[in-house]
Amino acid sequence: MPVAQKKPAGAKSAARTKPAARRRKIPYSAEEIHEIFRRFSIQRPEPEGELDHVNPFTLVVAVALSAQATDVGVNKATRALFEIADTPEKMLALGEDKVRDHIKTIGLYRNKAKNVIALSQRLVDEYGGEVPQSREELMTLPGVGRKTANVVMSMAFGIPTLAVDTHVLRIGNRLRIAPGKTPDEVEAAFLRIIPDEYLFHAHHWLILHGRYCCKARKPECERCVIADICKSPEKTVDVPAPLVELPR
């Protein structure tokens, strides 16, 4: 049996800050949940986020821009932007108008440009141009909510968190593994059940599983490595796909 994935050396150990949520009984045993994440760890041993960035600052900006937009679309818009503005100081020097011109292909770009400038100003004024590492401080930045803060904590600073986007929200409810009406409820439900040794990569596994296999319109159950364990009423296949490592 492969060794479970661990957080990178030097990564901070973070307490699981759980949003308040009503506990719901789920149709999975602890052994089944462990097996689900064990298989995900074999399929994608070192999962990575798909937003391009070069440092914590550009990651904060990219994740904030990704709201109601695709990662592909954000990457196209930020490629040239980050070449000339990869620090809060450079972003402020560029100015809101030019930031807006760079990201105008992204939804809500006008408001997002304002937020990028505002969060850059906050970082310069209050944090010496450095991105803070705590969830509470990150969420004081304009345009940064809990999901964005969790992504930054994990990807930039190696702190195990669970970011709940539309894919994770869908999987939690469709599979009945972490049901909840809100992202906070689903986050709390997942944090109660995910084995500690799998928490660091869990949000990437869930996001990628939802994006490429358990799709919104029609889940591709024939390609699912947990089809035999899945308790979704939408499931169409009971035989799991071959458990092999996928290309990065």
ZASE-705400 format. One line per 2 residues: number of its first residue (from 1); for each residue y, x, z of C-alpha. Coordinates in Angstrom, 2 decimals. Layout:
NUM> Y/X/Z | ...
This chain:
1> 0.00/0.00/0.00 | 3.38/1.49/-0.99
3> 5.76/2.53/1.74 | 8.49/-0.05/2.39
5> 11.95/0.79/1.18 | 14.30/2.24/3.76
7> 18.05/2.55/3.81 | 19.43/5.91/2.60
9> 19.65/8.80/5.00 | 22.86/8.65/7.00
11> 23.32/4.95/6.43 | 24.74/3.07/9.35
13> 22.60/0.68/11.31 | 24.29/-2.71/11.42
15> 23.52/-5.66/13.63 | 22.62/-8.77/11.73
17> 25.75/-10.84/12.08 | 24.46/-14.34/11.46
19> 26.73/-17.23/10.52 | 26.01/-20.37/12.50
21> 23.33/-22.42/10.78 | 20.87/-25.14/11.61
23> 17.31/-23.82/11.79 | 14.94/-25.44/9.33
25> 11.19/-25.10/9.21 | 10.01/-23.35/6.05
27> 6.58/-23.57/4.39 | 5.92/-19.81/4.52
29> 4.10/-17.71/7.07 | 5.51/-14.39/8.24
31> 2.73/-12.68/6.29 | 3.69/-14.48/3.08
33> 7.35/-13.56/3.48 | 6.44/-9.92/4.07
35> 4.26/-9.96/0.95 | 7.07/-11.44/-1.16
37> 9.42/-8.59/-0.31 | 6.64/-6.00/-0.55
39> 6.07/-7.08/-4.15 | 9.78/-7.00/-4.90
41> 9.87/-3.44/-3.54 | 7.13/-2.39/-5.96
43> 8.72/-4.14/-8.91 | 12.14/-2.57/-8.25
45> 11.82/0.38/-5.84 | 15.48/1.37/-6.12
47> 17.44/-1.70/-7.28 | 21.07/-1.23/-8.22
49> 24.04/-3.52/-8.57 | 25.20/-4.10/-12.13
51> 28.96/-3.81/-11.56 | 30.37/-0.50/-12.78
53> 32.41/1.41/-10.21 | 33.19/5.01/-9.26
55> 34.13/4.73/-5.57 | 34.48/2.15/-2.77
57> 37.91/1.06/-4.00 | 36.81/0.29/-7.54
59> 33.76/-1.48/-6.10 | 35.98/-3.76/-3.99
61> 38.08/-4.55/-7.05 | 35.07/-5.13/-9.31
63> 33.33/-7.47/-6.87 | 36.55/-9.41/-6.25
65> 37.00/-9.79/-10.00 | 33.42/-10.98/-10.46
67> 34.06/-14.36/-8.82 | 33.41/-17.02/-11.49
69> 32.77/-14.25/-14.04 | 29.76/-12.30/-15.27
71> 29.11/-8.67/-14.35 | 29.03/-7.82/-18.06
73> 32.44/-9.38/-18.58 | 33.91/-7.61/-15.56
75> 32.52/-4.25/-16.69 | 34.11/-4.64/-20.12
77> 37.47/-5.46/-18.56 | 37.47/-2.74/-15.92
79> 36.13/0.16/-17.97 | 39.58/1.20/-19.21
81> 41.32/0.04/-16.04 | 39.30/2.27/-13.73
83> 39.83/5.28/-15.98 | 43.54/5.19/-15.16
85> 43.58/3.44/-11.76 | 40.70/4.40/-9.49
87> 42.71/4.50/-6.25 | 45.01/1.97/-4.55
89> 47.98/4.23/-5.18 | 47.29/4.45/-8.92
91> 46.71/0.69/-9.10 | 50.09/0.04/-7.47
93> 51.75/2.48/-9.86 | 50.17/0.64/-12.79
95> 51.67/-2.65/-11.64 | 50.62/-6.28/-11.77
97> 51.59/-6.88/-15.41 | 49.44/-4.06/-16.74
99> 46.55/-4.94/-14.44 | 46.75/-8.48/-15.79
101> 46.65/-7.17/-19.37 | 43.46/-5.21/-18.61
103> 41.61/-8.14/-17.03 | 42.88/-11.05/-19.14
105> 39.39/-11.69/-20.55 | 38.18/-12.60/-17.03
107> 38.49/-16.09/-15.61 | 41.42/-16.68/-13.22
109> 42.85/-13.33/-14.29 | 46.43/-14.08/-13.27
111> 45.57/-14.79/-9.65 | 43.05/-11.95/-9.59
113> 45.69/-9.48/-10.81 | 47.94/-10.56/-7.93
115> 45.08/-10.04/-5.48 | 44.25/-6.58/-6.86
117> 47.83/-5.46/-6.31 | 48.02/-7.13/-2.90
119> 44.76/-5.60/-1.66 | 45.85/-2.20/-2.99
121> 49.09/-2.53/-1.04 | 47.20/-3.53/2.11
123> 44.88/-0.54/1.79 | 47.82/1.84/1.42
125> 49.88/0.28/4.20 | 47.16/-0.28/6.80
127> 44.22/1.97/5.96 | 45.73/5.11/4.47
129> 44.40/4.23/1.04 | 40.79/4.15/2.28
131> 38.47/1.15/2.11 | 37.46/0.02/5.61
133> 33.77/-0.29/6.44 | 33.63/-3.29/8.76
135> 33.17/-6.85/7.51 | 36.06/-8.10/9.59
137> 38.51/-5.56/8.16 | 37.27/-6.00/4.60
139> 37.78/-9.75/4.82 | 41.47/-9.25/5.65
141> 42.00/-7.88/2.14 | 43.42/-10.39/-0.38
143> 40.69/-11.84/-2.59 | 37.87/-10.49/-0.42
145> 35.51/-13.01/1.17 | 32.27/-12.60/3.08
147> 30.13/-12.09/-0.03 | 32.40/-9.35/-1.39
149> 32.56/-7.68/2.02 | 28.76/-7.70/2.31
151> 28.34/-6.17/-1.15 | 30.82/-3.39/-0.36
153> 29.24/-2.66/3.02 | 25.84/-2.31/1.40
155> 26.64/-0.53/-1.85 | 29.51/1.68/-0.72
157> 28.54/2.48/2.86 | 24.77/1.94/3.11
159> 25.03/-0.81/5.74 | 22.22/-3.38/5.43
161> 23.73/-6.78/4.66 | 22.84/-9.81/2.57
163> 25.37/-10.95/-0.01 | 24.79/-14.55/-1.10
165> 25.86/-15.32/-4.66 | 24.78/-18.26/-6.83
167> 21.41/-16.62/-7.57 | 20.55/-16.02/-3.92
169> 21.76/-19.50/-2.97 | 19.55/-21.02/-5.67
171> 16.46/-19.03/-4.72 | 16.85/-19.81/-1.04
173> 16.82/-23.53/-1.79 | 14.55/-23.70/-4.84
175> 11.77/-21.73/-3.15 | 12.48/-23.48/0.17
177> 12.38/-20.06/1.76 | 15.97/-20.00/3.11
179> 17.41/-23.49/2.64 | 21.06/-24.22/3.26
181> 23.99/-26.14/1.85 | 26.42/-23.23/2.02
183> 26.22/-19.48/1.37 | 26.66/-18.85/5.11
185> 23.70/-21.09/5.95 | 21.50/-19.41/3.33
187> 22.57/-15.96/4.51 | 21.67/-16.82/8.11
189> 18.33/-18.28/7.03 | 17.39/-15.18/5.02
191> 18.48/-12.84/7.81 | 16.12/-14.61/10.20
193> 13.07/-13.98/8.02 | 13.54/-10.78/5.98
195> 11.55/-7.92/7.56 | 13.82/-5.14/8.78
197> 12.24/-2.54/6.50 | 13.19/-4.56/3.43
199> 16.68/-5.75/4.40 | 18.66/-2.93/2.78
201> 17.55/-3.80/-0.77 | 16.85/-7.51/-0.24
203> 20.06/-8.89/-1.72 | 19.60/-6.85/-4.92
205> 15.99/-7.97/-5.26 | 16.96/-11.61/-4.81
207> 19.93/-11.42/-7.18 | 17.94/-9.67/-9.91
209> 14.98/-12.02/-9.46 | 17.31/-14.98/-9.87
211> 19.16/-13.49/-12.80 | 16.15/-12.43/-14.86
213> 13.18/-14.50/-13.70 | 13.95/-17.49/-11.49
215> 16.76/-18.60/-13.80 | 19.04/-21.54/-13.14
217> 18.18/-23.78/-16.07 | 14.51/-22.95/-16.39
219> 12.62/-20.53/-14.15 | 10.27/-18.23/-16.06
221> 7.33/-18.65/-13.69 | 4.92/-16.88/-16.04
223> 6.91/-13.67/-15.41 | 7.08/-14.10/-11.64
225> 5.25/-11.64/-9.36 | 5.25/-14.11/-6.46
227> 4.07/-17.19/-8.40 | 0.99/-17.54/-6.21
229> 3.07/-17.54/-3.00 | 6.06/-19.55/-4.19
231> 6.31/-23.05/-2.71 | 8.91/-24.41/-5.13
233> 8.21/-27.92/-6.44 | 9.56/-26.68/-9.79
235> 6.87/-24.01/-10.12 | 4.82/-24.23/-13.33
237> 2.41/-21.29/-12.85 | 0.16/-20.32/-9.94
239> -0.98/-16.94/-11.24 | 1.43/-14.06/-10.51
241> 2.62/-11.74/-13.24 | 1.27/-8.16/-13.15
243> 2.87/-6.21/-10.33 | 4.33/-3.18/-12.09
245> 7.53/-1.24/-11.69 | 10.22/-2.45/-14.09
247> 12.47/-0.11/-16.07 | 15.74/0.62/-14.29
